[in-house]
């Protein structure tokens, strides 16, 4: 992890010269879009990760989700619950 932090630090030091932040963010978004993992598996892994984490780790995960999605974990859970309720209503119709 120290090597990764060092590489990220070097990227940040040059941030305003070549804007590697754009490259880093673009690669992250591209990899999310092209990941072949199922939404069910992603959701389960993320939920387990949060439930098994310390409060400090959960806060870091929450901040990462805000960066990636614009929403906190709490809001994403609310949205997932709403999605499930909508699916239940559709099945009842």
N, C-alpha and C positions, 0 to 999 in steps of 0.2 A: 504494500500500500504506500510505503514511503516513496518508491520510485514513481508511482502514479501521481502522487501529490506533487512531486518535483516537476514532472512533465506538465501537469496542469498549471503550476506556478509559472513555469517558463512561458506557457501559452498566454497567461494573464498579463505577464510583463510586456509582451508584444501586442496586447489586445488592440491597441489603438493604431498600430502600424498597419497590420494586414487584416485586422478583424477576424482572428481565428474563432472568436465567439460565434460568428455566423456559421463557420464551417462546422464547429462542434455541435451547435444546435441543429443544423441542417442534417448532419449525420444521425443524430439521435432521432429526429422525427422520421427520417427515411427508414431507419431500422425498425422503428415501431410500426410504421405502415407496412413493411414487408415481412414482418415476423409471422411465421406460420403457426404459432401457438394458438390454441383455441381460446376464445374469451372466457370460457368456463374455467379452464386451467389457469389462466392468468389471474382471474378473480380469486380463485381458491388459494393460489400461492401468495398473492398480495395480502389477502385476509389473514392467512396463517402467519405471515411475516409480521404483520402489525400486532396480532394477538400474542405472539411469542416474544415481542420486543419489550425493552425497558421503556419507561416514559420518555427518556432522552432520545432513544432510537425511533420511537413512534413519532416524536416531534420532527425529527429529521426526515422521516418518510413522508409525513404530512407536508412539510415544506417542499419536498421533491415533487409531490403530486400537484401542489399549487403551481410550481414552475412548469410542469409538463402539461397540465390540463386546465389550469386557471381556477381549479376548485379544490377545497380542502377535503380531507378524507371524510369528515362528517357530512359535508354536502354531497359527496359522491355516494356515500351509503344511503343518504336520503333519496337521491335520484334512483339508486338501484331498488330501493323499497318501493318507490313510485312505479318503476318499470314493472316490478313483479305484480303489483296491484293491478296495473293496466292489463298485464297478461292474464291474470285471473279473471278479470271482467270480460275479456275477449273470449275466454273459454266458457264462461257462463252464458254468453249470448247465443 
